[in-house]
Amino acid sequence: MLDKTIMQEMERIVGEKNVLTRKVDLVTYSYDATADMPRQIPDVVVMPTSTEEVRRVVNLAREKGLAIYPRGAGTNLSGGTIPLKKGVVLSFQRMNRIMEVDPDNLTATVQPGVVIQDLNNAVLPFGLVYPPDPGTVATATMGGSVAENSGGLRGLKYGVTKHYVMGMEVVLANGDKVRFGGKTVKNVTAYDFANLFVGSEGTLGIITEITAKLIPAPKYRRSMMGLFKKLEDAGNTVTGIIKSQVIPATLEIMDRTTIETVENYTKVGLPTDVEALLLIEVDGMAEEVVEREAQAVAKVVKENSGDLKLATSDAERDQLWAARRAALPALAQLSPTVVLEDATVPRTRVTDMLVACQKIAEKYGLKIGTFGHAGDGNLHPTILADANNKEEMQRVHKAVDEIFATALSFGGTLSGEHGIGIAKMRYLGDEIGQSGLRLMRSVKEALDPHYILNPGKMVPEKEA
Amino acid sequence: MSATAEKGKGVVTTPYDELQLVRNELSKCMKCGNCMAVCPVYLTDKAEAGVARGKVAVAEAVLSGELDVDDPEVVQMLFNCLVCKSCMQNCPTKVNFDRIMLALRAAVVRKKGLHPLKDMIFGLIKRPKLFDAGMKVGAALQGLAFRDDPDKKAISPRSPFAFVGKNYGFDLHRSLPELASTPFRDRVTEVVKVRDAKTKAAFFTGCSVNYFYPQVGEDVVEVLKENKVQISIPKDQQCCGIAVFVHGDVKTVRELARKNLDAMQNSGAEYLVTACGSCGGAWQHEYKELLSDDPVYGPQAQYWSARTYDISTFLTKVIGYRPPKGKVEAVVTYHDSCHLKKTMKVSQEPRQILMSIPGVTFKEMAKPDACCGSGGSYLLTHYETSKSIAQRKVADINQTEADHVTTGCPACMMQLLDHVGRFGKGQKITHYVSLLAESYRKEKKGGAIHVP
């Protein structure tokens, strides 16, 4: 429990109803969506509604030596918002105004608590879209997804969050407010700060406003599914599609374990004697171009012995998508603990990575279903376990170690879209080396010398 | 009442008797937060304790001994939930959140007893004659505190009462349905016979239809008669008990369930028909769960569970209703009542009925299944939250430009009456069955459309 005067000061800054101190409330900020993570109850939850309030809370916390954990909706998958060292959870749930939609400049300016889907609902009447679409679009906030540099299903063609952030306002650990970037497509003034803070996981500064880039929403799309008896055929299809000069909006893969589980769960009529399934969608502004691309994709699927299903209506498209949408829920209902990884490899190694995951599952006697974004090499090996079973969890941790080591050996990365947070911090050196860790610390300490912003995440503190 | 004491009566320990039994439900929650997209309380309060995921975390803390279930802060959080089950529709791992919530509330009552006021009210509900007499006295005296608004078929508080009541939403602009001076069940005979009856159905009216919306009851009778269904309306039927169950009073809901089962067993009906999602849900789900190990009433509850239908499902899927021919000129939208859609899984049938009425233009609103904010007594205890939930609903209703808002649950009708009155455009609030009844009546008066 914090000193009463600190609480009173917080209440003076953001108003009484925006300071949560009751234990029931604090318990509900002790977790995020990540499995197998420690929980910690913060000292206080503060919900600012303006940048000035954020600045004053940061100044107060710094003076009192309290850690600050910026938090959007708490849907991240790396333990990024858990208040590990107690202190202040700075929740942006109530700082959620869409400040401006500027259809002529193709931008929107938002406060960090705006839910991604709400932004898309607001720009839809202009025929525009904000493309990054993590699985949590209906709940995750703009601030959270910018801080995590979220990806999603459309990464291959449309990129990820960092490609859609044009400007920002940030409050630093020293209480300074800085603004950079803006509505201009071109801007080379100063360092590219937007790209420093995107994906910084709340460790370098607190995002208080975002100017996002919008694009015209694609008008036409064609969806299809390819079923493959051999994993290699699916892998060759992925590279074949790219070789035929088509960039699909989505190019998703599911392995045999996932297909079987989805079919058991949903009975959507998937064959269970196949090794892999690809879900492919092409889209664009011209019907004729989209149709041509769809035919090119269909040709590649058939050339690689794939069984092709082409959706001819929205209802049929929904059916194809139902299988992919059910992947995580179907796997999750098999066991109480679901460890969801996002190891990512170059597109040409997707097949190798799927085979490796299956071998790792066998080696450690675990059930691992792998699905994910084959087009951008971002896979989700999903390990099913029970956190109450200590021995099994040890095997899970070994399997995770091996999944990461394998991804790195294929020229891949620890995390494609979930972030480092607590979950992958100890593997960081394996990818970026000691010099990389030193660079991380230099940047961190230049901006936040006392590690008050989201401590215990992403940047390992120097050994004492 | 402790679990062991109830065991003597042959009642098994359910999660409502033994909190530990919700552990399995709790472990299904991944904390993904998908519930945040649909929880009406969260969308209003924007705080994690409002949403199912947060409440599951608190339940975990209660089970691990970190928090006491009867801690006033915990109790307050538990009751800031409409039990609308919206979260359950959006839950990838299908956590039965209603079970968790009601088990916790039951545990609170076991530990510290019912609030004296609730104890008094629930005690009254159990005594049907006294309850009935009370409602009739209320009907006779309501003119003192409320003024009549014949245009809306509603009443509003008079100024001295509005002054006292404004903190609870009883301000001058509050519209409420009038308490019927003659309740529905006093207006009809216990058995309504028809010539050449196809089948026999019992009508479980529920309290709201009986005391506030007797016309809806008469409309149910009308459409059943038109479809050659003999109707019995047992006089012994009582409150379904859901209103007390959501307050953790497991003992009273079990008593009511047994009495209602007795009433239906004696009716000789083949089916049980309801016109309220909460009542129908009780018959389809809660009774059989609450009485699962009762050797006498358990099997009866199972039997009626499979024979209970919302009037719309009964008409469209069980008997195949006769399409109405009377013209009803109306632009109609439909609000999916939570318990009707999310408990009874009824959503297409009322729409099918509405669209089959000549003259009706159907307009779907955005998010038709978003909760209206009623939650039974929630609207009394959390009026401000309830109001802002309803405000979003009415905005969606206004967008449709419909002149009639229909729904399938009297509790939603009351909530919509109040807030369409405040934020709407004078739309009429009706039960969907009333429009069907109106069409049948017009047909008899010769208003049928000539079909060549």
Interface residues (C-beta under 8 A of the other chain):
Chain A: L20 R22 K23 V24 D25 V27 T28 Y29 S30 Y31 D32 A33 T34 A35 M47 A73 G74 T75 S91 Q93 R94 N96 G113 Q117 T136 A138 T139 L328 P329 A332 Q333 P336 V338
Chain B: S27 K28 M30 K31 C32 G33 N34 M36 A37 K46 A47 E48 A49 R53 G54 K55 A57 V58 A61 E66 L67 D71 E73 V74 Q76 M77 P92 T93 K94
